[in-house]
């Protein structure tokens, strides 16, 4: 229930950012991610996991920003839930950049990594299936690295057109 509530809150924050921006058709994605990660952190009962959002200020239209933010939300939530020992500390970083009209978002944690037998194409997890479907919706790609934690690298066109 909490996960669904957080997803809905992420979408509502996008709309708030759009209405507050000068251009109602685009959102500053890095600024938006900082906002949702801050809110996400405030919902945690402990302050043992540090998060950082860095990179370029890229503009996304709402049709790209909503699915992209839900992907990031799921990956950060999964890291918080699964990457770290119950009382252990950790760090999750989100880095945003663009090149040649393609956005790249890297979500990295320094946790225990994915299980050895993890295969994203065979996952039954609702969250990971949502990530795969949203990446497909964005006409994007996903690379996973499982060294010293887990790194998810998502690439997608900057516009939904």
C-alpha positions in Angstrom: 0.0 0.0 0.0 2.8 2.4 0.9 4.5 1.8 -2.5 1.4 2.6 -4.4 0.9 5.8 -2.3 4.5 6.8 -3.1 4.0 6.2 -6.8 0.9 8.4 -6.8 2.7 11.1 -4.8 5.5 11.1 -7.4 3.1 11.8 -10.2 1.4 14.6 -8.2 4.7 16.2 -7.6 5.4 16.2 -11.4 2.2 18.1 -12.0 3.0 20.5 -9.2 6.4 21.2 -10.8 4.8 21.7 -14.2 2.3 24.2 -12.9 5.0 26.1 -11.1 7.3 26.2 -14.2 7.4 28.9 -16.8 6.9 26.4 -19.5 4.0 24.1 -18.8 5.1 21.5 -21.3 8.5 20.6 -19.7 9.9 19.8 -16.3 13.5 20.2 -15.0 14.0 16.5 -14.4 17.0 16.7 -12.0 15.3 19.3 -9.8 12.2 17.1 -9.8 14.2 14.0 -8.8 15.8 15.9 -5.9 12.3 16.8 -4.7 10.9 13.2 -4.9 14.0 11.7 -3.3 13.8 14.2 -0.5 10.2 13.3 0.1 11.0 9.6 -0.2 13.8 10.0 2.5 11.5 11.8 4.8 9.1 8.8 4.8 11.9 6.5 6.0 11.9 5.8 9.8 15.7 5.7 10.0 18.4 8.0 8.5 20.8 5.2 7.7 20.7 5.4 3.9 22.0 8.5 2.2 20.8 9.6 -1.2 22.3 11.9 -3.7 21.0 13.4 -7.0 23.5 14.9 -9.4 24.2 15.7 -13.0 22.7 17.9 -15.6 19.5 19.9 -15.6 17.6 18.3 -18.4 14.1 19.2 -19.6 11.5 16.4 -20.2 8.0 16.7 -21.4 5.3 15.2 -19.1 4.8 12.1 -21.3 8.5 11.3 -20.7 8.9 12.6 -17.1 6.1 10.5 -15.6 7.3 7.1 -16.7 11.0 8.1 -16.1 10.2 9.2 -12.6 8.3 6.0 -11.8 11.3 4.0 -13.0 13.6 5.9 -10.7 11.2 5.7 -7.8 11.0 1.9 -8.2 14.7 1.4 -8.4 15.4 3.6 -5.4 12.6 1.9 -3.4 14.1 -1.5 -4.3 17.5 -0.4 -3.2 16.2 0.8 0.1 14.2 -2.4 0.6 16.7 -5.0 -0.6 20.2 -3.7 -1.0 21.2 -3.1 2.6 21.3 -5.1 5.8 18.3 -4.3 8.1 20.4 -2.0 10.4 23.2 -1.3 7.9 24.1 2.0 6.4 24.4 2.7 2.7 24.3 5.2 -0.2 22.1 5.5 -3.3 23.1 7.9 -6.0 21.0 9.1 -9.0 22.9 10.8 -11.8 21.2 12.5 -14.8 22.9 13.5 -18.0 22.1 13.7 -21.7 23.9 13.4 -25.0 22.6 13.6 -28.6 18.9 13.9 -27.5 19.2 10.8 -25.3 18.8 11.0 -21.5 20.8 8.7 -19.3 19.9 8.1 -15.7 22.2 6.0 -13.5 20.8 4.7 -10.2 23.6 3.1 -8.1 23.7 1.7 -4.6 26.6 0.4 -2.5 24.6 -2.5 -1.1 25.0 -6.2 -1.3 24.1 -6.5 -5.0 21.6 -8.6 -6.7 21.3 -12.3 -6.1 23.6 -14.5 -8.3 20.7 -16.1 -10.1 18.9 -12.7 -10.7 17.6 -12.5 -14.3 15.6 -9.4 -15.0 13.8 -10.9 -17.9 12.4 -13.7 -15.7 11.6 -11.6 -12.7 8.1 -12.0 -11.1 8.5 -8.8 -9.0 5.7 -6.2 -9.7 8.2 -3.3 -9.3 10.8 -4.7 -11.7 8.1 -5.6 -14.2 6.8 -2.1 -14.0 10.4 -0.8 -14.6 10.8 -3.0 -17.7 7.4 -1.9 -19.1 8.0 1.8 -18.5 11.5 1.5 -20.1 9.8 -0.1 -23.1 7.2 2.7 -23.1 10.0 5.2 -23.3 11.7 3.3 -26.1 14.6 3.0 -23.8 17.2 0.5 -22.7 18.5 -0.8 -19.4 21.9 -2.0 -18.4 22.6 -3.7 -15.0 26.0 -4.0 -13.3 26.3 -6.1 -10.2 29.7 -5.0 -8.8 30.1 -3.4 -5.4 26.4 -2.9 -5.2 24.0 -2.6 -8.1 24.0 0.0 -10.9 21.0 0.5 -13.2 21.7 2.6 -16.3 18.6 3.7 -18.1 18.7 5.5 -21.5 15.8 6.9 -23.4 15.0 9.7 -25.9 14.5 13.1 -24.3 11.1 13.6 -25.9 8.2 11.2 -26.2 7.6 12.1 -29.9 
